[in-house]
Amino acid sequence: MLELVGRERIGRKLIGGALAACVALGAGSAVAEEVGKVGVDWVGNDIIVEAIKDPKVDGVTCHVSYFDRSLIDRLHKGNWFEDPSDSSISCRQTGPITIGDIDMSEGGEEVFKQGISLIWKKQVVNRIYDKTNETLIYLSHSRQVQNGSAKMSVTTVPLYGQNVVWSKGKPK
């Protein structure tokens, strides 16, 4: 599991650079690349689109979008320390696919996560391998200590008929 660097936006907006530096130092080494930012209203709320490469599956890139609340919105509505749980994901083959040592269990593997509240709430992407249909499934959802959200998004990358290289050999 890799935690994304630079994604604790809430700390940067509310508390400043010192907290952001501490958060960035504690995070993992994977970096999400912001590829789009769309303003949605006059108070500065945005929809952010980021590209994230699967660290164990070369040739697959996921694009994740999420709502980023502005400081004005936080002041007006309260609930200072978190963004909504809504997100969307789309993953596609963007090169030759080489699959490393991935988790084959039913629950799959947490591929990346980011904070969407100051402390407890995370946006998470899990990868699940559907052996029967030769497909990688990517599930984006939020995770909280309590009051989990049913908001989710799913996308698939079919492997059937593709020239896929399995570094540990194709599962039987």
Salt bridges, closest charged atoms under 4 A:
GLU3 OE1 - LYS113 NZ 3.76
GLU3 OE2 - LYS122 NZ 3.51
GLU8 OE2 - LYS122 NZ 3.83
ASP46 OD2 - LYS37 NZ 3.79
GLU50 OE1 - ARG7 NH1 1.73
ASP54 OD2 - ARG127 NE 2.77
ASP68 OD1 - ARG9 NE 2.87
ASP68 OD2 - LYS13 NZ 3.02
ASP73 OD2 - ARG69 NE 2.79
ASP73 OD1 - LYS77 NZ 3.22
GLU82 OE2 - LYS121 NZ 3.79
ASP83 OD2 - ARG9 NH2 2.37
ASP83 OD1 - ARG74 NH2 2.73
ASP86 OD1 - LYS151 NZ 3.41
GLU109 OE2 - LYS56 NZ 2.57
GLU109 OE1 - ARG127 NH1 2.83
GLU110 OE1 - ARG143 NH1 2.64
GLU134 OE1 - LYS170 NZ 3.11
